[in-house]
Amino acid sequence: MIDKEIINQVKRNDRKAQEQLYATYKTTWFMICLRYHKNRADALDALQNALVNIYTKINQFNGEKGSFKAWSSRIVINENLMLLRKKVASFEVQNLPEGFEMKDQQETPLDKLSAKELTTLIQKLPDGYRTVFNLYVMEGKSHAEIATLLNINEGTSKSQLSKARKFLQQRIELSLFVD
């Protein structure tokens, strides 16, 4: 947990305080970036841009309105969405890969997967699936909010989430049987 004094020092451009802030939150911020991008290079680009925004906008942070972690995570998420928008001129509906089979089975226990393995599986989702999945499951956005953020209709958001879940379910089942 970062205290108010560190934040105040960062607001005064204290390099050591900036380093301490980064050391405290770098893993949290990078994990957010990895959820939105397929590869480390894109995730690192997003993190770099987010860091610039965090340090540039630090004077806007008000500890009485919420935690620094929540405030900074919102900046990181927004930066990831901005980079995704730049990559594609418009959000395109993704179809399941050819040969992808849907199985009617009970849920597979996720406790057999580590956080790293789950992040890797999420990274394998097509861009549309991954973005909607992250916004809905990880960020708690409604389909209406996602539709507005991504300039798609609500039905597309629901469809992309459903396909993402099915995609992940099959990949999780496969990974459990490979070991």
Phi, psi and omega in degrees: 000131181270135180267169184300325182295320178298315179300316179297321177294320177296321178299334178267015178064031177286116184299317181296321178292323177297318178296319179294319178299313179299314181300325181289321189248358186302319180294314179301311182295317182292323178297322176299313181299318180296330178292334184263345185234148182285331184231160183297324183298314178294321178296320178293322176300314180298317179298315180301313179297320180295320179299317178301315180294320180298311182289328178289324185259008185304330179291344177277346180290131178235108182298341179282341181266348181165180183278156177295321180301314180295316181298312182290325178297323177298319178296317180297315179298313180299321179295320177297318178295320179298316180294321178296320178297323179293327182292324180237130181299322176219152180290124185249140180290131182261142174254157178296146180300151180299138180085001181282121182256140176264135180240139175268094180224162176294159178300141177271136180297125180280347184293351177279349181259141174280166178299322180295317179295319179294319177299319179298319178295319179297322179296335181281349178295145171302155187310312182298314179301310186298318182294312180295317179303312180298314182295320183280307186280313187274325184260351176073024179281150175278166178296326178295317179295318180297317179302317179293314181300320187259000180059048176232173176271163185299322179298323178295319178299314180297317180296314180297321178295315179300315179294323178297316180297317180294318178301310180296319181301314180294318180295322179294316179300317179298316183293329180287330181273345180286324184295000000 
